[in-house]
Amino acid sequence: MSRRVQLHVLTPTRTAARQAGPVAHRDTSYEKKEKCGVVGVWGADHAARLTYLAMYAQQHRGQESAGLAVSDGSILRGVTGMGLVPEILDPATLAEFDNACGDSRIGGAIGHNRYATAGGSLACNAQPLLTAYVGGQVALAHNGNLINAELLRHHFEQAGHLFQTTSDTEVIIHLLASPLQQKSPDPLAAALRHLQGAFSLVFLFPDRIEAARDPWGWRPLVLGMLPGGGHIVASETVALDVVGATLIREIEPGEIVTISARGVESRRFAGVEVPAAHCVFEHVYFANPASNVFGQNVQAAREALGARLAKEAPVAADFVMPMPDSGRSAAAGYAQASGLAYREGIVPNRYVGRTFIKPTQTERIAAVRLKLNVIADIVRGKRVVVVDDSIVRGTTTKAKMDQIRQAGAKEIHLRISCPPIRHPCYFGVDFATRDQLIAHGKSIEDVRKFLGVDSLHYLSLEGMLACMNRPAKSYCTACYTGDYRLDPEKPVIGEVMENEQLKMFG
């Protein structure tokens, strides 16, 4: 486990790859497409412990690393490490940092869960990032992905800045510390106007928390009130539930919320003229079923997806069974709408993490075999409808279909509660490269043959969006359609307000 305790400055390191001239192509070894969990607590007793519990509730959003930063009203301290939340924040460490929060009226804490993506896992990329700059100390937790981080980083390196991490998050710190932003009446707002992409951010300063969300609203971020006083911000409402907090509202796209001894204050760094781009994959797969994301309960949304799938792709079968765990809600919806029996034909091992977020394919396949055990006595000789939420690379799905076939299933009809994922995501989900996506450049029949199932049907794009409670144009569906709201191949490094793509900035 690695730790930063009372860390005041980021130790500078520099990668040789950055010594060359202007960046013509995106460096995928550097770029991290992160979908993580963030949380912040201010003005409450035991702020560090509450933050720990909220991080634990959001463990599904990231299993690679975790970290905590606290303020006693004047000094920040931090700890980060590789592993799960309880591995980083053992009882002794948690007690130490809980005591370090000081007076509940002037102290607080932020936390971060990071999930494993393609490429190497580095301890230096664990968050919150904690450093000191001309404005004082700051810690930062980020959920999302900045498409102009590479260019911003190159710009700063050419100016002599040193970087410790390979994370896109660090460029935000450098923007905040830049003299151009420091001359602004609102340095944080000025810094955020340079960012292009998806971001839900939680900053910890000695005297306050600042939470901000990108103008598109790609990633979720909510504000709640704690029962004993104080406030909490988090990626999902399930984090509020575990600490007994009451949901106040979503933090709006383009908004900065400040939580301090003065209470909650709000200001905007961007307008709202452009329709939102909420990530629909939150409802399909990533979020906790108990959470309300973008104003809609995830469990209810997934059941609706399954019911719609049953109408679009009916089949004669003996029963419906889910691919645990994320396919369970859609399978229940499919069974109810189709009138078929619902059975659990696969038993999950609760002690194995999500396979989708393992860094290598070998690890993903091994994790699937450990995590999911087919019950031969249930599937033998049966026509089964297997419902899953999505297929990304396809190899782990094939391994499981092979196991079901080897267990004696007579027919396997695979139903997927979202459209085929044909395009990478540049805004916070690691969907690999186009060549690694099983559906890219292939017909559904090609995919069916590869998986070895008797039939394969995906939910239509129209069907998926019909199950959402907001207008279809409010959701980002680029991983299905290739229609990106921002061009990932044409990032900008000047103020985004000068970019024709983002005229909503004022």
C-alpha positions, 0 to 999 in steps of 0.5 A: 500500500502506498500512502501520502500523509501530510503531503504538501507538494507532488513529487515531480517526475517527467516522462521521456515521451513528452520531450518531443514536439507538438502532439499530433496523435493521442498517446493512448499509453498516457490517456486514462479513460476513467469512470470512478467514484467521488465523494466529499463531506463538509461540516459533519462530525467524523467527516473522514469516517463518513467519506469512507462509508460513502466510498465503500458504497461506491466501491463498484465504481472502482477497484483499482485504487482509493484515497482520502484527503482531509482538512482540519480547516487549515492543513490538508493531509492525504492517503492513497493506495492500490486496492480496495477501500478497506485495504487503503483505509485500515482501522488505524489509518481511518481513525488517524484521518478522522481525528485530523478533520478537527472541528466539524464546523471547519473541517471536511474530507474527500474520497476517490475510487478508481477503476482499472482501465486498459494499460498499466496501473500506477500508484502515482495515479491514485486520487485524490491528488494533493498538492500546494500551489500559489493559492495554498493547498488543494486536493482533487478527485475526478470522475471522467475523461478530458479529451484535451488533456494531452494537449494541455499537458504538452503546453505546460511541459513546454512552459517548464511544468513538471508532472508526477502522474500520467492521469489527465486529472493533473492538468486541472491542478496546473490550470488552477495554478496558472498565472492566467487563472490566478489573475481572474476574479474566480480562478477555479471557474476560469480553469474549468473553462479550459477543460474539454470533455467529461468531468465531475470534480470534487476539490478540497481546500483548507476552508471548503469543498468545491464540486463541479460538473462539466457543461454536458453532464456526462458523469453524475454528481449529487448534493445531499444534507447529512442528518447531524448537519453538514453536506455531502457530494457524491457520484451516486445517491447510494453513497448518500443512503449509506450515511443517512443523508437526504438528497437535495438535488443533482449538481447541474451541468456547468455549475460549481457548488461551494460547501463551507462554514457559510453553508452551500453556495452556487455559481456557474462557469458555463451556460446551459444552452446545449442539451445534456449528454448524460451517459446512458451506460450508467443505467445499463451497467455501471451504477448501483441498482439502488441509486437514482442517476440522472433523476431515474432509479437504476433498478427500474430502468434496467427492468424496463430495458429487459421488458422492452427487450422481451417485446423486441426479441421474443423466443420460445424457451423454458426459462430466463436466467441472468448473467449475474450481477448486472444482468439480473435486473434486465432478466427480471424485466424480460421474464415478467414481460415474456411470461417465462419463468425466471431461474438462477442458473449461474451462481456468482462468487461474491469475492471476485470483482467485476470482470469488465474493469480488470486491466487485462483480458487474461485477468478478465477471463480468469475472473469470469471462471472464478466469479460465475459457476453454471448450475448444470442440473438447472440448464441441462436439456433446457432452452434458456434465455440468457440476459446480459447488460452488454457485450464489450470485447466478447471473449469473456461472454464466449467463455461463459456461453461455452460453459453453459453449453458444456453444462448441457443446455439444449438451446442458448438464446442470448439477449442484451439489454443495450445496442451493440457497442461499436465505438470507443468512449472518450468521456469516461468509460474504457471500451477498449479500441475499435478493433477490440470491440466485438461488435465493431465492423461485424454483423450481429450474425458474425457475433452470434457465431463467435459466441456459439449461441443459437440466437442473439438479439440486442435491444434497439437504440430506440428501445433503450432510449424509450426506457429513459425518463429524459428526452432522448437527445439528453443522453450520450449514445456515442459508444453505440452510434459513433455520434460524439458530441465533441470531436475527440480527434480535434481537441483544443487547448485555449479557453473552450469558450472560444471553441465553436463546439462549446458556445454555451460558455459565457 
